[in-house]
């Protein structure tokens, strides 16, 4: 079945429908990862987005449900150059086509994703519609596309009730107890702490600071999540109370942005965001540069930081945007990028180890 991607400037791409045939309007971002489409599709940080994959062939290793970062697909739609309908992988349990249909997510294949990516890079993030309807007059759909907006995505992506994730079986007793504020977390975030012997209590995003602090955690983690951090005013107010406590904190992605806002800094929307697994980041203290995974549309404005209490700790090598903040006199680790939870990773995985050391290590 034919499908169309209509952009807010009236540009139309014609391709083939994949997944659900329902019509959807969303903000379009591009992801530069060559692999990892399962993690992308199930990452809550992509809520409110239609994801265009720049790698030309998607779906060739199929679907392995063990790789899901959450319980469902979060992007509004998937955009690819070519969809592999016959996967080849001993772990594969399903096809991308059926996976999209199962969760009623539409998509489009067969379009020039290179041209789409160039348009977004030159013009900034754009809204668009994926539809199987043939519109003779684009005025009506374009008007709906331009009027489209979403809010409340952090609350939608967060858990609804608190729950506990136990430490790995290698540890008889918890090494540390961590309170994790779920702003749209991925499973691998909590799993990285559990693998290090931590007992993790996951709290909904609207949990009061007093509730978290009264549990006497050894540390607090603010997770990644979707959308504009500034709209989460109530969460920012509670995080400010956590910031004022003496409990060690680790903030990632959305958590990093909300923490910066709570400390008095400002954030801004990037032209087309950072989405992919190949972004270079420099640690300003050590001078070391590493390649990391990123998934964000907003960044902390360096000029807005109070020099008496905040300083840039990491920068993006490509465009110079902020990738981390250090807090004077505070036991806080705050990064914009997504740390790899693997203990084998020489740098990004070690951020979880640094957090563990901030809490007193394995004592």
N, C-alpha and C positions, 0 to 999 in steps of 0.2 A: 504494500500500500504506500502511495506517495505521502510524503509529509513535508512541511514547510517550516523554516525558521525565519520569523519576521522580526527584524530589529526595530528599535524605537525610531531610527532615522529613515525607516521605510525600505531598507535593504532586505531582499528576500533570498534565502538559500533553499534550493529544492533538493530533497533527498528521499530516503525511505524510512517509514515508521518502524521503530523498534519498541518493544515493551508495550505498555498501555497505549491506547489510541486517544486517551482523553486530552483535551486542550489545556495547556498550562502557560502561565506568564511568570517569568522569574528574572532575576539578575544573573547575567552570564559571566562566568569566570573561566579562565583556562588553567589546566594543570599540566605541568611539564614532566611528570613522572613517566618513565618507560614501563614500570611495573607497579603493582600495588593498587589496581583499580578496585579490588574488594575493600581495602582499607579506606579508600576515598569514598566509595559509595555508602559506607556504613559509619562515617565520621560525622557526629552531630554538628561539628563546626561548619559543615556545608549546608545546613538548613537555610532555606531561602535562596539558594543558588541553583542554577543549571550549570553543570560542569562540562566543559569542552576539553577532551583529552587531546593533547598535541601529538602524542605518539600515534602513528597512523593505523596500527592494528590493535584492537582491544578485544579481550575475551578468549585469547588463544590457549590459556591454561585453565579456562573454565571457572567454576565457582566452588570454593571450599568453605563450607559454613564455619569451620573452626577459625578462619581468618577474619570473621566479622568483628568490628570494633564496637558494635552495639546490636540491638535486637532487630533493627530494620534499616532500610535505605533512607538517608536523610536528604540528599539533593532532590530538587524538584524534577530534574530531568538529566539525561545523559546525552552528550553530543560527541559523535565519533566519526572518523573518516571511513573506517571499515570495521565491521563487527564480525568476529570469528564465530560462526554458528556451530562448528564442530571442534570442541576443545581437545587438546592432547596433553594429558597430565594424569599421572596415576592417582593423584589426590582429588581430582575433579569429581564433584558430586552433582553438578548441574551446569546449565548454560546461562550466559548473561541474559539472553533473550527471555528465558523462563524466569530468571531471577527478577528481572524488571517487571514482568507480568505479575508475578506472585505478590509484589508489593505495590502494584498499580502505579508504576513510575513510567512516564512516557520518555521517548527519546527519538533521535534522528541519526541516521547513518548516511554515508555516501555524499557528504558535503565537503567542501574545501576548508578543512579546519585550519590550514595555514593562513588562508585569507582572513578567516574569522579572527584568528589570534592577532594578526597584524592590525586589524581594525580596532580591536580592544586596546592594543598597546598604543596606538596612535590617538585614539579618541577617548580612552578611559573605559572603565567598566560600563557595559550597556545592558539595558533590559531588553528582553525579547519574548516572543511567543512561539511555542512549538504546537503545531496544529495539523490535522489532516483535512481541514476545511479549505476549499479554494475560495479566497476572497477576491472578488472582481474589483472591489474598491477598498484600498488599504486604509482609508481615513478612519474608519470605525475601529479596526483592531489596533492601529497605531495609537489612537487616542486612549484606548484601554491599557495598552502597554505603558505609555507615559504616566498614566495615573496610578499605576500599580505601586503599592508599598506594603511592607510587612513590619510587624513589631512583636515584641514578646517572645522572641525565639529562644532566649536563654531559659525562660521558665518552661517553654515547651520541651526543650532538649534535656532539662534536668530531671532527676528522679523525683518521684512524688512523696516518697517516705524514706527515712534513713535506714541503712542496713550495714551489716558488718561483713568485711571480707577478711578471712583468717590468714595468718602467715603461712608460708610454704611448709610442706610436711617435713622438710629438713630441720625445722626449728621446733623444739618441744614447747617453748614458750615464746610469746611475742618479744622481739628485740625492742621495738618501740611502738607506741600507739599514735597513729596519725589520724587527724580529722581532715577529710577531703571534702571541700565545698564543690559540689557538682554544678558547673556552669555549662555543661555539655561535654562531659569527659568521654574519652575513649577507654575501652577496657584495658588497653596496654598500660595506661597511666597507673591505675591502681595495682595492676599485676606486677609492675616493676617494683613497687614498694613491698608487696607481699612476698616477692621472690627474695627480697633482702631481709625477710624476717619480721616485717611490720604487720601489725593488725590495723586494718584501715576501716574506719567508720565513715561511710559516704553520707553526706547531708544534702538535702534539697537546697537549691540556690537561695531560697527565701528564709533560710534558717537564721534565727537571731544570733548575734555574736555571743550573748550570754549563755545560750544553750551549748554552743561549741566549747566555750571556755570553761563552763562548769563541768565538762567531762574530763578536764585536766589532761589534754592531749600533750604528747611530747613535741608534736609539730603539727602545723596546719599547711595543707596544700590547696591552692586555688587552681582549678583546672582550666583547660581550654574551653572554648565555646563559640557560638555564632553571633553575628550581627554587630550593631553599633554599641560599644561599651557605655556610651553616655546615657543611653535610654534607661539603664538599670540603676536609677537613682537610689532606690531603697537598698539594693545590694551594696552599692558603693558606701552608703552610710554605715552598714554593718561591717563591711571590710575595714572601714576606718577605725572601728573599735578593735578589730583584730590586730590591725597595724599598731595601735597604741599599746597593745599588750606586749609582754616580753617573750611570748611563745615563738620559737623559730618558724619561719614561713618560707614556702617554696611556691612561686607563682609562675604559671605557664600560659602563654597565649592570651586568651581573654582575661584570665586571672591576673596576668601581668599588667594588662591595660587598666583593669578595674582598680588594682592596687595603686597604680600611678595616679589615677584620678582621685582616689581616696587620700593620697598624700599631697594633693594640690596641683598636680601637673595637668596638662591638656593632651588630648589625642586628636588625630586628624585621619581622614580617609585617604588611602593611597590611590594613585591614578588607576591602577588595575590589580592591585594586591599581589601577594606572593603565595603561590600555590604550587607545590612540587617537592621533589626530594633531592634537589641539587643546588641549594642556595648557599653561597659562601658567607660565613659570619666570622668576624674577627673579635677575639677577646682582647680588650684594650689593656688589660693588666699584664697578660703574658705575651701579647703580640701574636699568639697562635691563631691561625685561621683554619676553620673546619667546614666541611660540607654537611648540611643538615636539611631536615624536612621542615617545611613551613606551610601554614594554611591560615592566612589572615588578610584582612582588608584595611585594617587600621594600625596606626603606630603612635607611639608617644612622641610629642613634639619636644625636641631637646631644649629649645629656647624657653620652654614653659617650666622647666624644672627649677626648683629652689636650690641653688648651689650649696646652701648651708646643710641640706639634708639629702639631696639626690644628685647622682652623677651617672652619665652614660657608662655602661660596663661592656656592652657589645654593640657592634655596628654591622650593618649589611654591606659587604664589600662591593656589591653591584651598584647600589644607589645611595649608600651612606645613611639610610634610615636607621632609627634606633632598634636594637635587637635585645636590649637588656638594661636594667637599671640597678645600681648599687645604692644602698640606703645607709647614710652615716649613723653609726651607733646602733644599728639594727642588725639582728641576726636573720637577714632576709636574702634569699636567692631568687631573682626575678628575670625571666627570659621570655622573649617573644616567640622564639622558634620552638619546635617540638622535640624534646629530648628522646633519644632512642633508649628504651628501657633495658636493652641488652647490656649485661656486665662485660661483654667482650668488646664493646665499643670503647675506643681509647679516650673519647672526649664527651660526646653528648650523653652516653650512658652513665658516665661518671658524675653527672650532675645529680643523679639520685643518690650516689654515694656521698657527695658533698652534703646533700640535705641530711643524710643519715648521720654524718659527722657533726653537723650543726646541732643535732638533737642529742649528741653525746656518744655517737658511734654505737658499737655493739655491747656497751656496758649494761 
